[in-house]
Amino acid sequence: MTPRKQPRAKKAPPPPTPKTAKAWDVPPFPKRGDADSTTTYAAVGQALSAWELFERQLANLFSSFVGDRNDELPALRAYGAIATFRGRVDMLRAAAEAHFAAVPNAHHERMIRKLLDTAQNYSQRRNEIAHGFVNGWRPEGTPVSEHGYVLMPFMHAPRKARFDASAVAPHSSPKRPLLRPTYLYSSAEIMVLCHRFQILTQEAVHLPTTIFYERRRAEKLGLLRK
């Protein structure tokens, strides 16, 4: 009698690949807050100003795609009229698509696509800085002497404050899970983001002029209407 073959044991699925950290990810909570709230407020102002300078370069880029750099105000105003950053980026992508369809340049197209993708990821961190508030804080389980100041979200923001089922909110009636913020920024974390916004500006600053002269050459060759 032929022995019955034993079924092969199924191989265990490979463990999930750990997510690679990105530069625009929310940083870990600080070990302690700022000693003085004015330090936190100053960092917030610097970061938001750095972002606005970056957006000015994007507005200039939009002007180069669709307008005349000798009279760029209409294009700049149109860019600023779009209420959300996502909407402004979508408008830039559409303008870039039309431009490179008429004036192909794979290198410049890749540069702009990468810049817009990166900026869209960083815009979430910018919004956290813009919509957070400075408050006193100390890490759980640390003495009162560790009290400092951080930027944190309001608890009414569902995406920025989430329930922790493993902990119960103190003094809550009825008992409910503890709400925890998804981010806490001291001036140190904010200034790292500020520096990255400045790098975005450096990467973008030459693009409006580059695109302008690219269009000017295309006009001379009859590829675009003047």
N, C-alpha and C positions, 0 to 999 in steps of 0.2 A: 504494500500500500504506500503510495507516494505521500511523503509528509507534506502537510499544508504549510505554505509559505506564510511566515509571520509578516503582518503589514509593517511597512517602514514607518518609523516614528517621524512625525512631522517636525520639521525644523522650527525652532522658535523664531518669531519675527525679529529682525534686528532692532536694537534700541533706537528710539527716535533721535535724529541728529539734533544736538543742542543748537538753539537759535544763536546765530552770530550777532554779537552786540554791534549796533550802529552808532555812529557819532551823534546822531540826533535823538537817540533813545533818551527816555527820562533817566537822569542820573540817580544813583542811590541817595537815600536820605542823608543829610549831613550828620556828622557825629555831634555837632553842637551848632547852635545858632550864633548870629552876630551879637557882640556885646552891646552894640548901640543900634537902635532902629534906623538912625539916619544913614548908617552904612548900607543897610539893605535898600532903603529908598534911593540912595545915590546909584547903586548898581542897577536897579530897575530903570531909572532914567537913562543911564548910559546904554543899556541893552536896547531899549525901545528907540532911542535916537539912532543907534547903529543900524537897526532894522529899517528905519525910515530912509536912511541914506542908501541902503541897498535897494529899496523899492524905487527910489528916484532913478537908479540906473535901469531898472526894468521899465519904468515909464519912458525913459530915453530910448530904450531898445524898441519899444512899441512904436514910438515916433519914427524911428528909422525905418521900420517895416512898412508903415502906412502913410507917412507924411513927408513933409519937407523940413529938414533940420534948420533951414533958414527961418521957418515960421512953425515951430514945433508946439506952440501952446495949445492949438485945438486937439492934437493927439494926446498931449499930456493931460488935458482936462477930461478927455474921453476915458483915458485909463483910470483916472482918479474917481470917475463917476460910478465905477463898478464897486458894489458894496463889499464883496468878500474877496479875500486873496485867491481862493480857488477860482472864482469867476475871472479875476484878472489874469491868472495863469492860463486858464482855458482860452481867453482871448488872445494872449501871446502865442500860445501853441497854434491857434488857427491862423494868425498872421504869419508865423514862421513857416507853416505848411505851404501857404500860398506863395511866399517869397521863394522858398527853395524849389518849388515846382517850376518857377520861371527862371530862377538863377541857381542851378544846382551847385552845392558845395557840401560834400558829405562831412568834411571835418568841422565846419562851422555848425552844421545841423546837429551833429553829435554833441558838440560843446554846449549848445543852447538847450538841447533836450536834457542833458545831464544837469545843467545848472537849474533848470525849472523843476526837475524831479527832486533834487536836493533841497531846493528852497521850499517846495511844498511840504516836505518832511519837517524841516525846521520851523515852518510856520505854526505848527502845533505848539512848539516850545515858546515861540513868540507870543501866542495867544494866552498861554498860561501866565507868562510874565505880565501881560497887559491886563488880564482879568483877575489875577490873584490879589490878595491883600496882605499887608505886613502885620504879623501877630507874634506875641510871645509864645515860646515853645521850649520844651526840653524833652529829650528822649525818654521813653518809658523806663521806669526803674532807676532813673538817675536822681541824685539829690537836687534840691532846689537851686543850689549854687550853679548847676549846669544850665539854668534858664538863659535863653537868648532869643533872638528875633529871626524869623524866617518869612518868606513869601509862601502863602498857602492858598488853596482854593476855598471858596465858600461851600458849605456842606449841602447847599441846595442844587449843586451842579452834578447831575447823575453820572456823567462820564469822568468826573474829577474827584468824586468822593463815593466810595463803595462800601457796602456792608461786609463786615468780617464775621462770618457765622461762628468762629471759634471764640469770640469775645462778646460779652454783654455790655451794653452801654450803661454806665453808672447813672443812678438816679432816674432811670427811664421807667415810665409806667404807661402802658404795660411794658414788660421787658422786651427789648429788641436788640438785634446784633449791633455791634459798635460800628459807627461810620468812620472810615479811615480815608485820609487824603491819598490821592495817587501820586502827588508830588509835594515836596518841601524843598525850597531853594533858599540857601543862605547867599550872601553876596559872592561867595567863592563859586558856587554853581552858576549863578547868574552871569558872572564875569567870564566864565568859560564859554557860555553861549554867546555873550557879547562879542568875544574874540572870533568866534565862528561866523557870526553875522558879518563882521568886518572882512573876513576871508571871502565870503560870498560877494561882497562889494568889489573886492580886488579882482575876483574872477570875472565880474560882469562889466567893469568900468570901461574896457576897451571895445566891447561888443557893439554898442550903438554906432561908433565911428566906423568900425569895420563893416557893418552892414550898410551904412550910408554910402561908403565909397564903392562897395560891391554893387549896389543898385545904380550908382552913377556910371560905373563902367558898363553895366548892362544896358543902360539907356543909350550910351554912345554907340554900342554895338547893335542897337535896334531891337534888343530883346525885351525892353520895357518901354512903355510910353512915358514921355516927359510930363 
